[in-house]
Amino acid sequence: MRYCAEKNRLEMNLLEEIIAHKHIEIDQRKRFISPRQLYALVAQQMDNLSHKPLKEEGLSFVLQHSDTGIIAEFKRKSPVKGWINEAAKASDVCLAYEKSGATALSIVTDIDYFAGYDEFVQEARAVGVQLPILYNNFIVDDYQLLQAHFCGASAIVLIAEALSKDECKRMISLAHQLELEVMIELHEERSLDYLELEPDLCGVNNCDLRTFVSDVNTSLTLADHLPKELCKVSENGIPDASTAARLRSVGYDGLLVSDVLMKQPVPGEALKQFIHELKNTSI
C-alpha cells in the first residue's frame, strides 16, 4: 500500500500524512545507502556477534516475567504537542530508565514528526543499556527492518492501520530472520484479524494516530478480545500508576509509558516514582 504524497494535506489524517512522508524519506535514504549496502552491513554485524541472543532475553519474555512490565519511552517531540523535552539526551535518559527499574525501553526514531533518530538507539547501547529496545517508528518498507537491526534494536512495531496483512506477514518473516521480535499495533477491533499472523507481541495504542487523541479506554475495551497467550502491551496515554495497575489487572503484560515521564525534568526519577506507586497500588 502506498499513499499519494501529493494528496492535499487538509484531506489527510495525521497517520496518512506521516505514512506518505515516510515513503519519501525512505526513498531518499536508499539513495545514500542502498538496500544491498545496508543488508551487507547487517549481515556482517550478525556474523560478528560473539553469541546469539537467547529467546528468553527478548522483549516478550521480559514483559511476561516482570512485576511491572514498564516500557519506558524516550520521545522528545510530538506532532501535536510539539516539544516534550527538547534537551533530553538518549544516552542519559535511557541509562537512567534502566537503573530506575524499567523492564524495557521504547525509542521513537521518526525524524520529522518526533525529532527522533536511529542514532538514539546506538547511543543507548553505547553507554551500556542492556534492556530490550523497541524501535518505534512508522514502518512501511523492509529497509527499515535493516535499519532497526543495525542500530541495535530488539523489536519493531508494525502498525495495522498503515500496512496490509500481506505486508505485515512478509515483514514478520524478515524481522524474525534478523532476530527482531515484532509487535503488531492496533487501535480498533476491526484490526484484530492481524493477530492471526502470530506476532510476538500485540500492542493496543490508546492514541488514535489519525488525530493523536488518547483514550486509555481503548485498551480496556479491547482487553477481552486479545489472545490470552499473546504478550499484550498497552501503549501511550497512561497518565498515572493507578491507571497502569488497572491495565495490568485486565491482562496487559506491558505498559508503554511516555509523556508522563518525558515531560519531567529528570525522566529517570519520574520513572522510579511511577514504579514505586504502581507496586503500592491495589486494584
N, C-alpha and C positions, 0 to 999 in steps of 0.2 A: 504494500500500500504506500503510495507517495502522494503527499499533499502538494497542491499547486502553490508555489512560493509567491506568485503574483496575485493570489486571491486578496481581495480588499480586506484590510485588517479589521474594519468595522463589522465585517460579516463573519469573522473568525472568533471562536472562543480561544482562551489563552492556551489550552493544550494544542489546538490546531496550529496556532501561531508558532509555538515553540517547536513543534514537530517539523513544520515547514522550514523553519530556520535551521533546525538540526541537520536536515538533509544537505542544505547548502554548506553548513560548517564542515560536515564530514567529507564532502566532495573536495573542499578546499584543503583539508588536512591530507587527503590522499595525494595531492599534488606535491606535497613536501616530503612525505614518507609514504611510498606506495604500499598497498596491502602486502605485496610479496616481500618487501623490505621489512615491514613490521612483523610479518609472520616469521621471517628468518631470525629476527632478534628475539622473538618469544621462544622459538624452538631452541635457540642457543641457551637462553635463560633456563629453560626446563631441563636441558641436558646438563647444565652446570649445578643443578640442585644437589646438595650433598645427601639429601634424603627426601623421600616423597612425603607430602603432608598426609597425616593419618585422617581417616574419615571422622574419627571422634574428636578431632580438633576443629571441625568445621562449624559454621555458623549455626546450622540447625541443631547440632548436638549440644553445643554450649548453652543455647537458649532453653532446650528441653531439660537441661540438668542444672538450671540456675534457680536460685530462690527469689530472684527479682526480674530477670530477663530484660534488663535495661540495655537498649541500643542507644548510646549517646551520640547525637549527631553534631558534626561540625558543618555549620552553614552560616555564611556571613551575610547573605542578602536574599531578599525575596522579590519577585517581580511585582508584587502588590504592595508589600510593606516597605520596600526599599531596604536600606542598610539596617541590619540587625546588630552586627558587631564588626564594623569595618576594620578595626585594628587587630582583630584576633588572628593569631598565628597557628597554623595547623599543628606544627611540631609541639608547641607549648600546650595547647588545649587538649589535643589527643592523648598526649602522655599523661596529662593531669586527669583526664577521664579514666584512663586505665588505672592509675594509682587510687582514684576515688571510688573504684568498685564497679565500673561499667562491665557488663557481660560481653559486649561487642561494640563496635563503632560503625557509624554511617558517615561517609564523607561525600558531600554534594560536589560534583565535579563539572557541572554545567557552567560554561564561562559567561555567556552574555546575559543570562537572566538571573543567575545566582552568584556570580563572581567566584566561581569555583574553578579548580584546575586539577588535572591528573597529578600534578606535582605535589598536591597536598597529601595524597596517599603516600607518595615516595618520601615526603618529609616526615610523616608519621613513622614509617618503617625505619627511616634513617636514625631516629632518636631512640629506637628500641621497642616501639609498640609491637606487642605480640598478639593482641586480640584479633579475632576475625574482623575484617573490614568490609563493609558493604559499599560497593561502588554505585553511588546513587546518581543516575543521570537519565536522560531520555534516550533510550537505546533504540535505534532504527536500522542499524547496519551491523553486519558481522564484524566489521573493522573495529567497532567499539569493544567487542569482547577481547580482542587482542590488546587494545589499549588498557583494559581493566586488568588483565593478567600482567602485562608488562610493568604497570606502576605498583603492583603488589597487593591488589585487592584479593579478597577471599570469595566474594559472591557478587552477583549482579542483580539488578531489578529489571524485569520486563513488564511493561505496563499494558494490561489487556486492552485498554481503550486506544492504544497507539499502534497495536500490531494485530495482524490476523493470526488465527490459530496455527496456520501452516508456518508462518514466520516464527512464531514462538516455538513450535516444535523443532524447527531447524536450529534455532539459536540455543535451545536447551541442549541439544545433542552436541553442538560445537562447544558450548560452555563446559560441559562435562569432559570433553576431550582435553580442554585446557585446565581441568581440575578446579573449575569455578562452580560453586553452588548457584542455584537460580531461585529467586523469589518472584513468583507471579503476583503482580499487584493489581487489585481490583477495587472498585468503588461501589459497584451496583450488583444486585442479584443476577442481572442478565449476563454477567461475565463469569458466573460460577462454572460454566462448562469448560473454561480454560484450565481448570484444575484437573480435568481428565488427562492432561498432558504430563501429569506426575512430576511437578516441580519439587524442589527440595523444601521450599517454604511457600506459604501463602501470606501475602501482605494485604491487609484491608486499609486503604488510605482514607482517613477521615476527612481529608481535604479533597474537595471536588476540583480537579485540575482544570476544569473548564472555566471556573470562576475564582478559584483559590479561596473559597469559603469552607471553613472546617466545622464539622459537627461530629462529636465523638459517638453520637447515637448510631452512626453508620456502622461502627464496629459492633456495637451492642446488638443491633438488628440482625447483622449477618452472622453472628457467632454460631447460632444453631444450624446454619446451613453449610458450615465448613466441615470437611472430613476430620473425624476425631483423631486419626493417627498422624495427620499432617502438622508439621510445625507451623504455628499461626502467629502472625505479628500484627499488632495494631499500630498504625503509623500516624504521627502528626496530631496536632490539636489536643494533646493530653496536657491539661493545664496544671494538674497537681497530683500529689501522691494518692489521695482518696480515689480519684478517677482511675489512676493506674491500678490500684488494688481491685477496683470493681472489674476492670478489664481482665485482670488475672483470674478473678473468680469465675468468669464466664468462659474461660478456656484459652486465653491468649498466652502463649509461651513467651513472646517477645513484645516489648513496648518501645517503639521508636520515639524518643523524646528529643525535641529540637529547640524551638524558640524559647521555651521557658528556661532553658539553660543558657543558650547563646546570648540572650539579651542582658544577662547579668555580667557585671564587670569581671568576675572570676568564674567562668563556667564550671571548672572542676570543683570548686567549693559548693556551687549551686547543686551539682550532681550529688555530692556527698550528703547534703542536707535532704535532697529528694529521696535518696535511697534510705536514709535513716527514717524518714517519715513513712515511706512505703512499708518498711519492715515492722513499723509500730502501728500500722493501720489495720483494723479488723473489719471484715465485711459480714 
